[in-house]
Amino acid sequence: MASPDLKLDVNTELAARRTGMSFQRTRLSADRTLMSVIRTSLSLIGFGFTIAQVFQKLRDQDIITKAAAPRNFGLALVGLGIVMLVIGIGYHVQFMVGLRHLRESMREEGLIHGETGFPLSFTLVTALVLLLIGVAAIMSMVFHVGPFE
C-alpha cells in the first residue's frame, strides 16, 4: 500500500499541474477577448473608411454636391474603431501583466511549476498592426495624404 506522504505528493503535483493549465486557459481566453475587439474595430474602421471614400468619389465626379456629413460619419466610425482598439489593447496588456505577476508569485511559493512559457501574444501583435493601419487611414481621410489617398 502507498504511504500517505506519497499520496499527498501526487495530489499536490496534480493540483499544481491543473493550476498551471488554468493559467494557460486564462491566457487563451484573454486572447479570444482581444480577437473580439479586433473584429469589431476592424469592422468599424473598414465601414467608416469605405463610407467616406465612396461619398468622396461621388463628390469628385460631381454626382453629389456635398459629402461632408457622410465623410464626418466615416471619420467618426474610424475614430471609434481606433479608440476601441486602444482601450482593448490597454486592457489586454494590463490583464496579461497582472496574470504574469500572479503566476510568478505562485511559482515562487511552489504552488505551480514554471516550466511552460508565457509567450508574447500573436493576437496582440495583430491588434497593434491594425492600430497602425487605422491611424494611417484616419490621417489619410483627414489630411488627404498617405497610402490610402
C-alpha positions in Angstrom: 0.0 0.0 0.0 1.2 3.5 -0.8 2.4 5.7 2.0 0.3 8.7 3.0 3.3 11.0 2.1 3.4 9.6 -1.5 -0.3 10.1 -1.9 0.0 13.7 -0.7 2.8 14.4 -3.1 0.9 13.0 -6.1 -2.2 15.1 -5.1 -0.1 18.2 -4.7 1.6 17.6 -8.1 -1.8 17.1 -9.8 -3.2 20.3 -8.3 -0.1 22.3 -9.4 -0.4 20.9 -12.9 -4.1 21.8 -13.0 -3.5 25.3 -11.8 -0.7 25.7 -14.4 -3.1 24.6 -17.1 -5.8 27.0 -15.8 -3.3 29.9 -16.3 -2.9 28.8 -20.0 -6.7 28.6 -20.4 -7.0 32.1 -18.9 -4.3 33.4 -21.3 -6.0 32.0 -24.3 -9.3 33.4 -23.1 -7.8 36.9 -22.9 -6.5 36.4 -26.5 -10.1 35.5 -27.6 -11.4 38.6 -26.0 -8.8 40.7 -27.8 -9.8 39.0 -31.0 -13.4 40.1 -30.5 -12.2 43.7 -30.0 -10.1 43.3 -33.2 -13.1 42.1 -35.2 -15.3 44.9 -34.1 -12.6 47.5 -34.6 -11.8 46.2 -38.0 -15.5 46.4 -39.0 -15.8 50.0 -37.7 -12.6 51.1 -39.4 -13.4 49.4 -42.6 -17.0 50.6 -42.8 -16.0 54.2 -41.9 -13.2 54.3 -44.4 -15.4 52.9 -47.2 -18.3 55.2 -46.5 -16.0 58.3 -46.5 -14.2 57.1 -49.7 -17.4 56.3 -51.6 -19.0 59.7 -51.0 -15.7 61.4 -51.7 -15.5 59.7 -55.1 -19.2 60.6 -55.8 -18.4 64.3 -55.0 -15.3 64.2 -57.1 -17.3 63.0 -60.1 -19.9 65.8 -59.4 -22.7 63.2 -58.8 -23.4 64.8 -55.5 -22.5 68.3 -54.3 -22.0 67.8 -50.6 -20.2 64.9 -48.9 -19.4 66.5 -45.5 -22.0 64.6 -43.5 -21.0 61.1 -44.8 -17.3 62.0 -44.5 -17.8 63.0 -40.9 -19.8 59.8 -40.2 -17.0 57.8 -41.8 -14.4 59.7 -39.7 -16.5 59.0 -36.6 -16.6 55.3 -37.3 -12.9 55.1 -38.0 -12.2 57.1 -34.8 -14.5 54.9 -32.8 -12.7 51.8 -34.1 -9.3 53.2 -33.2 -10.4 54.2 -29.7 -12.0 50.8 -29.1 -8.8 49.1 -30.3 -6.6 51.3 -28.0 -8.8 50.5 -25.0 -8.8 46.8 -25.9 -5.1 46.7 -26.2 -4.6 48.6 -23.0 -6.9 46.2 -21.1 -5.3 43.2 -22.6 -1.8 44.3 -21.7 -2.8 45.3 -18.2 -4.6 41.9 -17.7 -1.6 39.9 -19.0 0.9 41.7 -16.9 -1.2 41.0 -13.8 -1.6 37.4 -14.8 2.2 37.0 -15.3 2.8 38.6 -11.8 0.3 36.3 -10.2 1.8 33.2 -12.0 5.3 34.2 -10.9 4.3 34.7 -7.3 2.5 31.3 -7.3 5.6 29.7 -8.9 7.9 31.2 -6.2 5.6 29.8 -3.5 5.8 26.4 -5.1 2.1 26.2 -5.8 2.7 25.8 -9.6 5.5 24.8 -11.9 7.0 27.5 -14.1 8.2 25.1 -16.9 5.8 26.2 -19.6 6.5 29.5 -21.3 4.2 32.5 -21.4 4.9 33.8 -24.9 4.1 37.1 -26.5 0.6 37.1 -27.9 0.3 37.0 -31.7 -3.2 38.4 -31.2 -1.6 41.5 -29.5 0.8 41.9 -32.4 -2.1 41.8 -34.9 -4.0 44.4 -32.8 -1.0 46.7 -32.9 -0.7 46.4 -36.7 -4.4 47.1 -37.1 -4.0 50.1 -34.9 -1.3 51.5 -37.2 -3.4 50.8 -40.2 -6.4 52.6 -38.6 -4.3 55.6 -37.7 -2.9 55.7 -41.3 -6.5 55.5 -42.6 -7.8 58.4 -40.4 -4.8 60.5 -41.3 -5.4 59.8 -45.0 -9.0 60.8 -44.6 -8.4 64.0 -42.6 -5.3 65.3 -44.4 -5.7 63.7 -47.8 -2.2 62.2 -47.7 -0.7 58.9 -47.2 -1.1 55.4 -48.5 -4.8 55.4 -48.7 -5.4 58.6 -50.7 
